[in-house]
Every structure is written in structure tokens, then in C-alpha cells.
Amino acid sequence: MEQIKKSSKTQVLIFFALTTLISYILGAPVKAPVPHVDPKEGNDPNDVQAETGLEYDRYLREIVSVLEEDEKFRQKLENTSIDEIKSGAIAHELDYVSHQIRTKLDEIKRREVTRLRDLARQKRAIDKMDKVKVNDKLFPSHIDHSNPHTFEIDDLKRLIKEATKDLEEQDTMRKEEFKRYEMEKEHEKREKMAKLSQEERKKEEEHIKEMDKKHKDHPKVHHPGSKDQLEEVWEESDHLDKEDFNPKTFFNLHDSNQDGFLDELEVESLFERELAKMYDPNNPEDDMVEKEEERNRMREHVFNEIDKDKDFLISMDEFVKGTEGDQYEKDEGWKTVDDEEQFSEEELVAYEKEKEAQRQAEEDKKRKMDAKHAKAADSVKQPEHKEPEHKEPDHKEPEHKQPELVQAKDGAAGHGVPQGGPVHVEGQAPPGPPQNEAQEAMVPIPASQPPQPPKH
């Protein structure tokens, strides 16, 4: 039995060392636990599947899975401090793993290099100029690109450090996103109020006060990890007599995967009753986004109070010690997100200015696009202007009609030549080109008289 527990412990340690443990160290966000999972659905309680949310999550998991197969590495990890894991110092133990393990790690790295190269090609294809932007994370630093064939100590160091940094950024981002979410709610409320008449505004203010009152009208929320909070779980969820509360029994009941530790998910599951007091998905006054932030805050608080070695795994010994002393006996209640200021007025003003700048930029962009589309539409409707082609008239002038005369250049009244050239007289050769300007003026012969020879 002791050997089974030890094996289970090392399995959890090696996984948490590179994934969950790193996120625990930095307080990274985790998914909310799903209580009362039906074992018939094929869920293995010992199968740890905590998502890190990182782009290279699969690569991280594959490395962890292979390293877990090496018994010596697992034993060394069991005696390694959190600081050594976080700094990547544990990576030097890679020299002592078996050849078979190293071969598997090499293959995993080659697949990851191939994936990254494919990703790089796709990113370059998007860039029409075929240039890599300086700030574009085209070659992630969780892998040594100078050596694409074998998995070395530097690869393990890079993987641990990069995951640590990325998870820290995720945690910071989560808190910042929640703050922006709260500011957006306040911004929308103020915008709505500004559009209302005085009478409508008064009614809306009363409605908001009523909703806030309904949300805050709930049973007392116990201090997370306090005696009253744990005993309520013992009595209401575990259905045991409150007088028989025993910390060790409680620990074993809620160590769902029986690995000898309470991890973040297992600790979060202890707060379901407290959260249910404040948040009901069927109530419009209760915000489920705030509920998840409340869950994260409770978890962080308990680990800060009980997790003395800061490995973000609560052992049996740490839990028992946490149920001793004045802090455990004291239950001052819990300050919710509603009780604490999430942002200042200055931050809200800056946020609104940012939104207005974004709105203006989007409008300008839309205006330019509309003008561009309108110009394109006009060019389709109005084709380029072309000189009209000369066409012969559809009908001919009657033969008896007198030809129109063109005024001679000498300006003589009533004299000219028929349009289309001089009249050809039968029996005479057609006149040649004019010898001078004076000869160009020709007098037409009336149709009633016989043609006369030209005068010399």
C-alpha cells in the first residue's frame, strides 16, 4: 500500500512539475471543477488532464508523459525543490535517463519542430511581402531551433522556463480581463443612463438598487478554509455528523484521486456551497463571470494560508496544521468581489477614452472603405469615354437633289464645288492636283448648260 501511494505521488509530482505545478506556483487560472462526475462515463480519477491553455500544450504533455516512464528521473524529482524545478535546474538530470527515453524525446522534438516550421510557412504566406515581423513570435523559445534533431538539457530548461513565463502572463491577463469586464459593465450602465429622461433614469436607478439588494441578500459566506466552512461541507455535502468532524478523514474524503495531496481542483470543489449561496444561474442579478473570479480568489486565499512550502499541493500534514490555531477557529466571513473596488475612477476614464479612440478609428476605417467601394461602383457604372465611330447614313440622298456647294476659298458668293470633289466631265481627264492656291477655286457648271472647257 505504501509503495502504491509513493508511486502515485511521484506521478503527480512529475506532471505538476512541468504543467500543473508551474501554474500552481504562479496562480494560473484553471478550469472550474465538475462536481459529482459519474464514474460510469469512463472518467479515471487518477487521470490528470489539467489544460495549460498554451499553444504548445500537446508538446508539453508528451514530454511529461515520456519522462514519467523513467523511474530514476521520477525519484530525483521527488526530492527536488520547487525553486529548482521553476529555474530549470532539474533539466540536468536528463543526462541520466535511459537511452530508450531519450530516443522517444528526440522523436517528440522532431515532430514539434515540423509543426513549428509548418506554422512559420503559413505565417509567411499570409505576409504578402514575405517578411517576418520583428515582433512576430514566429519561432517560439520553448524549443532549441538550432538543433532540430535531438532533445537536450537546454530543451527541457527552455520548456520549463517558457511555460512558467507564459502561465504567469496568463494569470496576469485573467485578472486584467476581469477588471476590464467590470469597467465595461459600468461604462454601459452610464451610457444607458445618459440616454434616458429624468423620469426614466430615476426608475432605472431604483431597478439597479433592487437588483443589487437581491444579489447581496444571501446567507453568510464563510471564510474559505475556516472551521465553519469545512464543517458545513462535512455536514451538508458529506452528510456526516458535525460533531464527528475529523481533519484527516475530511482530507481523505476530498482527495478524489487518492494521491496524498489536495490540488487546486480538489480545493476549489470545497467552495461549491459557498458560491451557490451568492450565485444562481437562473437569477438575472447574479453574474456568472464574477462567480468564476470569486472561485479563483477563494482558492488563492486558501493556498496562501495553508500551503506552507508553496508547491501548490496541500499535503495531509499541511492540511491538519491548517485546522489548528486561532486563524482556523475564526470566521470573519468573506469579502466578495462586490465588496472590493475592482477599478478606480481614473482607470474607468482611461478605459472610456481608449474605447472612444477605438470607435473613431473603426469609423474612419469604415468611411475609407465605403468611399473606396463607392468609387469602384461608379467606375463600373460609367465606362471610359470613347470617340464615337463614324457611320455611313442609313439612307441615300435622292439622285435629282442638287449637290451642296462648298464655298470657294476666294470667298466668291454663290460659287463653290460640290461636296465630295469636282465634277468629272465625260471625255476629259480628271483635273490633277492644284498647281497653286489660285487654281483651287473652281466654279461649278450649272446642270442646264453643257459643260464648257476651262479657261486658260
Protein Blocks (a to p, Z undefined) as FASTA:
>chain_A
ZZmmmmmmmmmmmmmmmmmmmmmmnopacddddehiafknopafklccbdehiaklmmmm
mmmmmmmmpmklmmmmmmpcfklmmnommmmmmmmpcfklmmmmmmmmmmmmmmmmmmmm
mmmmmmmnopacfklcfbcckbcfklmkbccfklmmmmmmmmmmmmmmmmmmmmmmmmmm
mmmmmmmmmmmmmmpcfklmmmmmmmmmmmmmmmmmccddddehiaklmmmmmmmmnopa
fklgcfklmmmmmmmnonopacfklmmmmmmmmmmmmpcfkbmkbcfklmmmmmmmmmmm
mmmmmmmnonopacfklmmmmmgcjklmpcgbjadfklpcfbdfklmmmmmmmmmmmmmm
mmmmmmmmmmmmmmmmmmmmmccdddddddddfbdcdfklccdddddfkopghiacdehi
acddehiacddddfbfklmpccdddfkbccddddZZ
